[in-house]
Amino acid sequence: MPLNNLRMPALLSAAGMLFASASAATVVDQGAIALVALSNQSSIKWSVMNDPVMGGQSHSALKMTSSYGSFSGTCAIVPFLKAPGFCKIATDTGFFHPHTFPDASRFIAGSLYIEIRSTMSAYKGYKVAFSAKNITRPRPGMHHAGPSFKADFSALVPPSTMSGEDWSTVKIPFSSFSVDWSEFTGECDTKDPTGEQHFCCTTEHPEVCPKDYHLRQLTGFEIWAEGIEGQFAIDVRS
């Protein structure tokens, strides 16, 4: 069945902050699946983590309202790395009673969409990540967290909405995500000080790309401010 023939208005009207769709057109005509909400009305809880866990100086906060969450803070230089660190928010669904996310496997050729607004849209370190069952990294090694697929996104809004009061929908194709991102930069195209080269999702490196079976068994989502020094502020609507 073609993806753009799907109709799931009940899920879309649930106002998920992250949703999957085949194309921008199907978002408009409600052929999309809401994946997770960010508000104090949601059963899914979110937690904040900053780079002081690894000796950094970044700080952030998450404020929930009944319809959206506000994530703001400062991404600072990690002294021993001499490079910017990170701040992030992540779904916290519990170890014994994990949340079951919708099956988005039919949208593997489509995109992840995020509804946002930002008074600091020029900040260039925004990223989104998702975890799933059966994710493996392309190379063995020591890591600070489990594997996930990560991609950059921009919070820049069209000129007509520069007041910061209007919401925008950001599109991130699933083909933009890579499991092979650097813990030094958060990027998939950089080389670590250790000499390890990372790779983005391409036809030359399909092993780092998300597959439909990953989207079938999603286990969590994260929003990051990473790898770019400076203040950030972003609202994510549910």
C-alpha positions as CSV (number, residue, x, y, z in Angstrom):
1,M,0.0,0.0,0.0
2,P,1.4,3.4,-0.9
3,L,2.3,5.4,2.2
4,N,0.5,8.5,1.1
5,N,-2.8,6.5,1.0
6,L,-2.7,6.0,4.8
7,R,-5.3,7.9,6.9
8,M,-4.9,7.9,10.7
9,P,-6.6,11.1,11.9
10,A,-7.1,9.9,15.4
11,L,-3.4,9.5,16.0
12,L,-2.6,12.8,14.4
13,S,-5.2,14.7,16.4
14,A,-3.6,13.3,19.5
15,A,-1.1,16.2,18.8
16,G,2.1,14.2,19.1
17,M,5.3,16.3,19.2
18,L,7.2,13.8,17.1
19,F,5.3,12.1,14.3
20,A,6.2,10.0,11.3
21,S,4.8,10.5,7.8
22,A,5.6,9.6,4.2
23,S,5.7,13.3,3.0
24,A,4.8,16.8,3.9
25,A,1.5,16.4,2.0
26,T,0.5,13.5,4.2
27,V,1.0,15.6,7.3
28,V,-1.5,18.1,6.0
29,D,-4.0,15.4,5.0
30,Q,-3.5,13.6,8.3
31,G,-1.7,10.5,6.9
32,A,0.7,10.5,9.8
33,I,1.4,8.7,13.1
34,A,1.9,10.6,16.3
35,L,4.8,9.0,18.2
36,V,5.3,10.8,21.5
37,A,4.0,14.0,23.2
38,L,5.9,16.5,25.3
39,S,3.5,18.1,27.9
40,N,2.5,17.7,31.5
41,Q,-0.6,15.9,30.2
42,S,1.3,13.1,28.7
43,S,1.8,9.7,30.5
44,I,5.4,9.7,29.1
45,K,7.9,11.5,31.4
46,W,11.0,13.3,30.2
47,S,14.3,13.8,32.0
48,V,17.2,16.3,31.5
49,M,20.9,15.3,31.2
50,N,23.8,17.7,30.8
51,D,27.5,17.1,30.2
52,P,28.6,17.7,33.8
53,V,28.1,13.9,34.0
54,M,31.4,13.8,32.0
55,G,33.1,16.9,33.5
56,G,31.4,19.6,31.4
57,Q,29.8,22.9,32.4
58,S,26.6,22.9,30.2
59,H,23.3,23.4,31.9
60,S,19.7,23.3,30.9
61,A,16.1,23.0,32.1
62,L,12.8,21.6,30.9
63,K,9.5,23.4,31.7
64,M,6.3,21.6,30.9
65,T,2.9,23.2,30.2
66,S,-0.4,21.5,29.3
67,S,0.4,21.8,25.6
68,Y,4.2,21.9,25.1
69,G,7.6,21.7,26.7
70,S,10.3,24.4,26.8
71,F,13.9,23.2,26.7
72,S,16.5,25.9,27.2
73,G,20.0,26.4,28.5
74,T,23.6,26.8,27.6
75,C,25.9,24.4,25.8
76,A,29.4,25.2,27.2
77,I,33.0,24.1,26.6
78,V,34.0,20.8,28.3
79,P,37.4,21.8,29.8
80,F,39.3,18.6,29.2
81,L,38.0,18.2,25.7
82,K,38.4,21.9,24.8
83,A,35.2,21.5,22.8
84,P,31.4,22.1,23.3
85,G,29.5,19.5,25.3
86,F,25.8,18.8,25.3
87,C,22.4,19.2,26.9
88,K,19.5,16.8,26.2
89,I,16.0,15.8,27.2
90,A,15.0,12.1,26.8
91,T,11.9,10.0,27.3
92,D,12.0,8.2,30.6
93,T,9.6,5.3,30.3
94,G,10.8,3.1,33.1
95,F,12.7,-0.1,33.1
96,F,10.0,-2.4,34.5
97,H,7.1,-0.8,32.6
98,P,8.5,0.5,29.3
99,H,6.2,2.5,27.1
100,T,5.1,1.0,23.8
101,F,5.5,3.4,20.9
102,P,3.5,3.1,17.7
103,D,4.9,1.0,14.8
104,A,6.3,3.5,12.3
105,S,8.0,1.0,10.0
106,R,5.7,1.9,7.0
107,F,7.3,5.3,7.0
108,I,11.0,4.2,6.6
109,A,11.1,6.0,3.3
110,G,9.5,9.1,4.8
111,S,10.4,11.5,7.6
112,L,10.2,12.4,11.3
113,Y,8.4,15.7,11.9
114,I,8.8,17.9,15.0
115,E,6.5,20.8,15.8
116,I,8.7,23.6,17.3
117,R,9.1,27.3,17.9
118,S,12.3,29.1,19.1
119,T,13.4,32.5,20.2
120,M,17.0,31.3,19.6
121,S,16.5,29.6,16.2
122,A,20.0,30.6,15.0
123,Y,21.5,28.1,17.4
124,K,23.0,25.4,15.1
125,G,23.4,22.5,17.6
126,Y,19.9,21.1,17.7
127,K,19.6,17.3,17.2
128,V,17.0,14.6,17.5
129,A,17.6,10.9,18.3
130,F,15.6,7.8,18.7
131,S,16.4,4.4,20.1
132,A,15.0,1.0,19.2
133,K,15.4,-2.6,19.8
134,N,18.2,-4.5,17.9
135,I,20.3,-1.4,17.1
136,T,24.0,-2.2,16.7
137,R,26.9,0.1,16.1
138,P,29.1,-0.6,13.1
139,R,32.2,-1.0,15.2
140,P,32.9,-2.3,18.7
141,G,34.2,0.0,21.4
142,M,33.5,1.7,24.7
143,H,30.5,4.1,24.8
144,H,28.8,6.2,27.5
145,A,25.3,5.2,26.4
146,G,23.4,2.7,24.3
147,P,23.2,3.1,20.5
148,S,20.7,5.4,18.9
149,F,20.0,7.0,15.6
150,K,20.7,10.8,15.5
151,A,20.2,13.6,13.1
152,D,20.7,17.4,13.0
153,F,17.7,19.8,12.5
154,S,17.4,23.5,12.2
155,A,15.1,25.7,14.2
156,L,15.2,28.5,11.7
157,V,11.7,29.6,10.8
158,P,10.4,31.4,7.7
159,P,10.7,35.2,7.7
160,S,6.9,35.6,8.2
161,T,7.1,33.9,11.6
162,M,10.2,35.5,13.1
163,S,8.2,36.9,16.0
164,G,8.9,33.6,17.7
165,E,5.2,33.1,18.5
166,D,4.3,30.9,15.5
167,W,4.9,27.2,15.3
168,S,6.8,25.5,12.5
169,T,7.0,21.8,11.5
170,V,10.5,20.6,10.9
171,K,11.0,17.7,8.6
172,I,13.9,15.2,9.2
173,P,14.1,12.4,6.7
174,F,14.8,9.0,8.2
175,S,17.6,8.7,5.7
176,S,19.3,11.6,7.6
177,F,19.8,9.5,10.7
178,S,22.9,7.6,11.5
179,V,23.8,5.2,14.4
180,D,27.4,6.1,13.8
181,W,27.6,9.5,15.5
182,S,30.6,10.8,17.4
183,E,30.4,11.2,21.2
184,F,32.9,14.1,20.8
185,T,30.8,16.1,18.3
186,G,27.4,14.4,18.0
187,E,28.0,14.3,14.2
188,C,28.2,11.4,11.8
189,D,30.9,12.9,9.5
190,T,33.7,13.7,11.9
191,K,36.9,12.0,13.0
192,D,37.5,11.6,16.8
193,P,40.8,12.5,18.5
194,T,41.3,8.7,18.8
195,G,41.3,8.5,15.0
196,E,37.9,6.8,14.6
197,Q,36.1,8.1,11.5
198,H,32.3,8.2,11.7
199,F,29.9,7.8,8.7
200,C,26.5,9.2,7.8
201,C,23.7,7.2,6.2
202,T,24.5,6.8,2.5
203,T,24.4,4.2,-0.2
204,E,28.0,3.5,0.6
205,H,27.3,3.0,4.3
206,P,23.9,1.4,4.6
207,E,25.0,-0.3,7.8
208,V,24.6,2.9,9.8
209,C,21.0,3.7,8.5
210,P,17.8,3.0,10.3
211,K,15.8,0.1,9.0
212,D,12.0,-0.6,9.0
213,Y,12.4,-3.1,11.8
214,H,13.9,-0.4,14.0
215,L,10.9,1.9,13.4
216,R,8.7,-1.1,14.3
217,Q,10.2,-1.4,17.8
218,L,11.0,2.2,19.0
219,T,12.0,2.5,22.6
220,G,12.7,6.2,23.2
221,F,13.3,9.7,21.9
222,E,15.8,12.5,22.6
223,I,16.2,16.2,21.8
224,W,19.8,17.5,22.0
225,A,21.7,20.8,22.0
226,E,25.2,19.6,21.2
227,G,28.5,20.4,19.7
228,I,27.9,24.1,19.3
229,E,28.7,26.5,22.1
230,G,26.0,29.0,23.1
231,Q,22.6,29.6,24.5
232,F,19.6,27.8,23.1
233,A,15.8,27.8,23.7
234,I,13.2,25.7,21.9
235,D,9.6,24.9,22.5
236,V,8.3,21.5,21.4
237,R,4.6,21.3,21.1
238,S,2.3,18.4,21.8
